[in-house]
């Protein structure tokens, strides 16, 4: 929860201040280094959330399927190692896309039709051929979105099978209740991704594309603390 809370703060900090400056003050300018830094931070924190949710799903899997082994497997050192691995992978994964995008040709003033420097929006503002960068961004997005989701679903498939073997109704209810907050967070995160993805792929006006990403950037960090506060 500490990692998730810190991540929510960092995630919104990377986009919301400039977004508010643009919407409230009409400040439409951002330097190229600042734009690429924002792009890197936004996608790194997005990856971090996906990986942290996988770590949390694994924690629930061990707690419910192997309760007697939980104190042995999920020690403070193991938890720290899993969290550190998630952060490290997330910080490294966006680097190739950001670096290659920074090497694309841009005019002296590039018009990014977005409220923050999203990868695809910046690529589309380039004067170069965007096919390669668009494909790379799509592949990274698929890895970050679907591979963690697959691991989460696999964990919960084992959890469901284990819970169904519990004979008492009270025991099953207690086991499911320990997963409720995590399931709500996962549902919120992937719902916002789906909204963002559909807004890009569907034949919709540009404003809908921007709104889809705004929902993705703000909805999950806002709802996560509320979900875990209600649970606690």
Residue pairs with C-beta under 8 A, 6 or more apart in sequence:
1 228
3 52
3 83
3 86
3 87
4 49
4 52
4 56
4 185
4 224
4 228
5 224
5 225
7 45
7 48
7 49
7 52
8 220
8 221
8 224
8 225
9 221
10 41
10 45
11 42
11 45
11 46
11 49
11 217
11 220
11 221
12 217
12 218
12 221
14 38
14 41
14 42
14 45
15 38
15 42
15 115
15 116
15 217
16 217
16 218
18 27
18 30
18 38
18 115
18 116
19 115
19 116
19 214
19 217
21 27
22 28
22 115
23 115
30 38
30 117
32 102
32 106
32 110
35 112
35 117
35 122
36 98
36 101
36 102
36 117
36 122
38 116
38 117
39 94
39 98
39 101
39 117
39 118
39 119
39 122
40 94
40 95
40 98
42 116
42 117
42 118
42 217
43 93
43 94
43 97
43 98
43 119
43 140
44 90
44 91
44 93
44 94
45 90
46 144
47 89
47 90
47 93
47 94
47 144
48 86
48 87
48 90
48 91
49 189
49 220
50 90
50 144
50 145
50 148
50 149
50 189
51 85
51 86
51 87
51 89
51 90
51 148
52 83
52 86
53 148
53 152
53 182
53 185
53 186
53 189
54 86
54 148
54 151
54 152
54 155
55 82
55 83
55 86
56 182
57 151
57 152
57 155
57 156
57 182
57 186
58 82
58 151
58 155
59 74
59 79
60 155
60 156
60 159
60 178
60 179
60 182
61 155
61 156
61 158
61 159
62 69
62 70
62 73
62 74
63 70
63 74
63 178
64 159
64 162
64 163
64 175
64 178
64 179
65 158
65 159
65 162
66 73
93 140
93 143
93 144
94 119
94 140
96 136
97 119
97 133
97 136
97 137
97 140
98 119
100 132
100 133
100 136
101 119
101 122
101 123
101 126
101 133
104 123
104 126
104 127
104 128
104 130
104 133
105 126
105 127
105 128
106 125
106 126
106 127
107 127
110 122
110 125
110 126
111 125
112 121
112 122
112 125
113 121
113 124
113 125
113 206
113 210
114 121
114 209
114 210
114 213
115 210
115 213
115 214
116 213
116 217
118 213
119 133
119 137
120 134
120 137
120 200
123 130
123 133
123 134
123 137
124 130
126 133
145 190
145 193
149 190
152 186
156 179
156 183
159 175
159 179
162 175
163 172
163 175
163 176
164 172
166 172
166 175
180 231
181 227
181 228
181 230
181 231
184 227
185 220
185 223
185 224
185 227
185 228
188 219
188 220
188 223
188 224
188 227
189 220
191 219
192 215
192 216
192 219
192 220
193 216
195 212
195 215
195 216
196 212
196 213
196 215
196 216
197 212
198 212
199 208
199 209
199 211
199 212
199 213
200 209
200 212
202 208
